[in-house]
């Protein structure tokens, strides 16, 4: 077992101990769902070089599909999650076939336009609940185990996240992943070597959409509802922010970015109250209502000071420290 695998195993065990350390399981599961969403998006932008502005469409598609299947059709939890993931993969295939032959900003704009079309479909469809959302999705049971218990569900979500992360890791470090990296670095060179780059990009797009759908379906199981926010364009912007802050093109970066952004959204109000009491400045007390302002400032600071993201900059610093002084420029 190499050092990276050992590090991931230690991280997995540490996360598994969170409920025993008093961490709120719902918060931890929400972070894992968004971390999986960010990792799926990072597979597309970080390792293939494709920037999608409509990735929330796959999160929302799976969220609604899984929620409807479990609530109305009575699907078991795992079957409902797989159904939602499959629907997201189908949506990814349709999006990919329409957008993949374009590149750069044109590709991004096509994904955004398609995602907005899907959002307005969800807004008017009867099975989504419109602006009220799809509510009261049951958790059900798995092999006779009641998933209404938050701790029990936490370990199921952790297993789903671990398997999905392993799939992403194996994909990136496979010959297929090497081709994706070559497309990101120099697509013309990959074409000259005989690779059908459109086919590889389409496969990467569908895989990324399916994994984003897995995150959305799991989130519906955890929270018990799916809303229009899951498919809104701001959610696509949020996952871009998570990936860039954590470190695009790294395995752990999107996880760190998701943890930071979700923690800010949930804890910034408490932080503002603490700062107001500490400094006596009452402006901090209203900080909880300015989440977008704070995340925007973090994004600006990251772009200006941490171009490679937190994990990328930490890795670059570690390499500089390990480099012998005589070889340093």
C-alpha positions in Angstrom: 0.0 0.0 0.0 1.6 3.3 -1.1 1.6 6.5 0.9 -1.4 8.1 -0.9 -3.6 5.0 -0.4 -2.6 4.9 3.3 -3.4 8.6 3.6 -6.9 8.1 2.1 -7.5 5.2 4.4 -6.6 7.2 7.4 -8.8 10.0 6.2 -11.7 7.6 5.8 -11.3 6.2 9.3 -11.1 9.8 10.7 -14.3 10.7 9.0 -15.9 7.5 10.3 -15.2 8.6 13.9 -16.9 12.0 13.5 -20.3 10.9 15.0 -18.4 9.5 18.0 -16.7 12.9 18.5 -20.0 14.7 18.7 -20.2 16.1 15.1 -23.8 16.5 13.9 -24.3 13.6 11.4 -26.7 15.6 9.1 -24.0 18.3 8.6 -21.3 15.7 8.0 -23.5 13.9 5.4 -24.3 17.2 3.7 -20.6 17.9 3.4 -20.0 14.5 1.9 -22.7 14.9 -0.7 -21.4 18.2 -1.8 -17.8 16.9 -1.7 -18.8 14.1 -4.0 -20.5 16.7 -6.3 -17.3 18.8 -6.3 -15.2 15.7 -7.0 -17.4 14.8 -9.9 -17.1 18.3 -11.3 -13.3 18.2 -10.8 -13.1 15.1 -12.9 -14.5 17.1 -15.8 -12.7 20.5 -15.4 -9.5 19.4 -13.5 -8.6 16.3 -15.4 -10.3 16.9 -18.8 -10.3 20.7 -19.1 -14.0 21.1 -19.7 -15.8 23.9 -17.8 -19.5 23.2 -17.4 -21.8 26.0 -16.2 -24.7 23.6 -15.9 -23.6 20.8 -13.6 -26.4 21.5 -11.1 -28.8 20.1 -13.7 -27.5 16.6 -13.0 -27.6 17.1 -9.2 -31.3 18.3 -9.5 -32.3 15.6 -12.0 -31.1 12.8 -9.7 -32.5 14.5 -6.6 -36.0 14.7 -8.1 -35.9 11.3 -9.7 -34.6 9.5 -6.6 -37.0 11.4 -4.3 -40.1 10.7 -6.6 -39.1 7.0 -6.9 -38.7 6.5 -3.2 -41.8 8.5 -2.2 -44.3 7.7 -4.9 -43.2 4.4 -6.3 -41.9 3.0 -3.1 -38.4 2.1 -4.3 -35.9 0.9 -1.6 -33.2 3.5 -0.8 -30.4 2.0 -2.8 -32.6 1.3 -5.8 -33.9 4.9 -5.6 -30.4 6.3 -5.5 -29.3 4.1 -8.5 -32.4 5.2 -10.4 -31.6 8.9 -9.8 -28.0 8.3 -10.8 -29.1 6.6 -14.0 -31.4 9.5 -14.9 -28.5 12.0 -14.3 -26.3 9.9 -16.6 -29.0 10.0 -19.3 -29.2 13.8 -18.9 -25.4 13.9 -19.1 -25.5 11.9 -22.3 -28.0 14.3 -23.9 -26.1 17.4 -22.7 -22.8 15.9 -23.9 -24.1 15.0 -27.4 -25.3 18.6 -27.8 -22.3 20.4 -26.3 -19.2 18.3 -26.6 -18.4 19.3 -30.2 -17.9 22.9 -29.0 -15.0 24.1 -26.9 -14.1 26.9 -24.6 -16.8 29.5 -23.7 -19.2 28.0 -26.3 -19.2 24.7 -24.5 -19.8 26.4 -21.2 -22.6 28.5 -22.5 -24.4 25.5 -24.1 -24.3 23.6 -20.8 -25.7 26.7 -19.0 -28.5 27.1 -21.6 -29.5 23.4 -21.4 -29.4 23.5 -17.6 -31.7 26.5 -17.5 -34.1 24.8 -19.8 -34.2 21.8 -17.5 -34.6 24.1 -14.5 -37.8 25.7 -16.0 -39.1 22.2 -16.7 -38.7 21.3 -13.1 -40.4 24.5 -12.1 -43.5 23.7 -14.1 -43.6 19.9 -13.7 -46.2 18.4 -11.3 -44.0 15.7 -9.8 -41.4 18.2 -8.5 -43.8 20.2 -6.4 -42.8 23.4 -8.2 -41.6 26.1 -5.8 -42.6 24.1 -2.8 -40.2 21.3 -3.8 -40.5 17.5 -3.3 -41.1 17.1 0.4 -41.3 14.2 2.9 -39.1 11.7 1.1 -38.9 8.6 3.3 -35.5 7.1 4.2 -36.9 3.6 4.4 -34.9 0.5 5.5 -31.8 -1.3 4.1 -31.5 -5.0 4.8 -33.9 -4.6 7.7 -31.9 -1.7 9.2 -34.0 1.5 9.7 -32.3 4.4 8.1 -34.3 7.0 10.1 -31.4 6.8 12.5 -28.9 9.6 11.5 -25.8 7.7 12.6 -26.8 4.6 10.7 -27.5 6.6 7.6 -24.1 8.4 8.1 -22.2 5.2 7.6 -24.2 4.3 4.5 -23.4 7.8 3.0 -19.8 7.4 4.0 -19.7 4.0 2.1 -21.3 5.6 -1.0 -18.8 8.5 -0.9 -15.8 6.1 -0.4 -16.8 3.9 -3.4 -17.4 6.9 -5.6 -14.1 8.5 -4.6 -12.3 5.2 -5.3 -14.0 5.1 -8.8 -12.8 8.6 -9.5 -9.2 7.8 -8.3 -9.1 4.7 -10.4 -10.4 6.6 -13.4 -7.8 9.4 -13.1 -4.9 6.9 -12.7 -6.0 4.6 -15.5 -5.0 4.8 -19.2 -8.4 6.4 -19.8 -7.5 9.1 -17.3 -4.1 9.6 -19.0 -5.9 10.3 -22.3 -8.2 12.8 -20.5 -5.1 14.6 -19.1 -3.6 14.7 -22.6 -6.8 16.2 -24.0 -6.6 18.9 -21.3 -3.0 19.7 -21.9 -3.0 19.5 -25.8 -6.1 18.3 -27.6 -4.5 18.7 -31.0 -1.6 16.5 -30.0 -4.0 13.8 -28.7 -5.9 13.9 -32.0 -2.6 13.6 -33.9 -1.9 10.4 -31.9 -5.1 8.9 -33.2 -7.4 9.4 -30.2 -11.1 10.2 -30.8 -11.1 13.1 -28.4 -14.9 13.8 -28.8 -15.7 10.2 -27.6 -13.3 10.5 -24.7 -14.8 13.8 -23.6 -18.3 12.5 -23.9 -17.5 9.5 -21.7 -15.9 11.8 -19.1 -18.9 14.1 -19.3 -21.4 11.3 -18.7 -19.3 9.8 -15.9 -19.1 13.2 -14.2 -22.8 13.7 -14.6 -23.6 10.3 -13.1 -21.4 10.9 -10.1 -23.0 14.4 -9.6 -26.3 12.6 -9.8 -25.2 10.1 -7.2 -24.5 13.1 -4.9 -27.9 14.6 -5.6 -29.8 11.4 -5.0 -27.9 10.7 -1.8 -28.6 14.3 -0.6 -32.3 13.8 -1.1 -32.2 10.6 1.0 -30.3 12.5 3.7 -32.4 15.7 3.9 -35.7 14.1 2.9 -36.5 16.7 0.2 -35.5 18.1 -3.2 -35.9 21.7 -4.2 -35.4 23.9 -7.2 -32.2 25.2 -5.6 -30.6 21.8 -6.5 -31.0 22.6 -10.2 -30.4 26.4 -10.0 -27.5 28.0 -11.9 -26.1 29.4 -8.6 -25.5 25.8 -7.5 -23.4 25.3 -10.6 -21.5 28.4 -9.5 -21.1 27.0 -6.0 -19.5 23.8 -7.2 -17.1 25.8 -9.3 -16.2 27.8 -6.2 -15.7 24.6 -4.1 -13.4 23.2 -6.7 -11.3 26.3 -7.3 -10.9 27.1 -3.6 -9.9 23.5 -2.7 -7.6 23.0 -5.6 -8.6 22.1 -9.2 -6.9 19.0 -10.6 -6.2 17.5 -7.1 -8.0 14.6 -5.6 -8.6 16.0 -2.1 -9.0 19.7 -3.1 -12.7 19.6 -3.9 -13.4 17.9 -0.6 -11.6 20.6 1.3 -13.4 23.3 -0.7 -16.8 21.7 -0.1 -16.1 21.5 3.7 -15.1 25.1 3.8 -18.0 26.5 1.8 -20.7 24.4 3.5 -19.2 25.1 6.9 -19.4 28.8 6.1 -23.0 28.6 5.0 -24.0 26.8 8.2 -21.8 28.4 10.8 -21.2 32.0 9.5 -24.1 33.3 11.6 -22.5 31.9 14.8 -19.2 33.3 13.8 -20.7 36.7 13.2 -22.3 36.7 16.7 -19.0 35.7 18.2 -17.2 38.5 16.4 -19.8 41.0 17.4 -19.5 40.1 21.0 -15.7 40.1 20.8 -15.3 43.4 19.0 -18.5 45.2 19.9 -19.1 45.9 16.2 -22.7 45.0 15.6 -22.2 44.8 11.8 -20.8 41.3 12.4 -24.1 40.2 13.9 -25.7 40.4 10.5 -22.9 38.4 8.8 -25.2 35.3 8.6 -27.3 37.2 6.0 -24.3 37.9 3.8 -23.1 34.4 3.0 -22.8 35.3 -0.7 -20.6 38.3 0.1 -18.3 36.2 2.3 -18.0 33.4 -0.3 -17.3 36.0 -3.0 -14.5 37.5 -1.0 -13.0 34.1 -0.4 -13.2 33.4 -4.1 -11.4 36.7 -4.9 -8.7 36.0 -2.3 -8.2 32.5 -3.7 -7.8 33.7 -7.2 -5.4 36.5 -6.2 -3.3 34.6 -3.6 -3.9 30.9 -4.1 -4.1 30.3 -7.8 -3.8 26.5 -7.4 -6.3 26.4 -4.5 -5.5 25.5 -0.9 -4.4 21.9 -1.6 -2.5 22.9 -4.7 -0.6 25.6 -3.0 0.1 23.4 0.0 1.5 20.7 -2.3 3.7 23.3 -4.1 5.0 24.6 -0.8 5.8 21.1 0.3 7.7 20.4 -2.9 9.7 23.6 -2.4 10.6 22.6 1.1 11.7 19.1 0.0 13.9 20.5 -2.8 17.6 20.7 -1.9 18.8 24.3 -1.4 21.3 24.0 -4.3 18.5 23.2 -6.8 16.2 26.0 -5.7 15.9 28.8 -8.2 
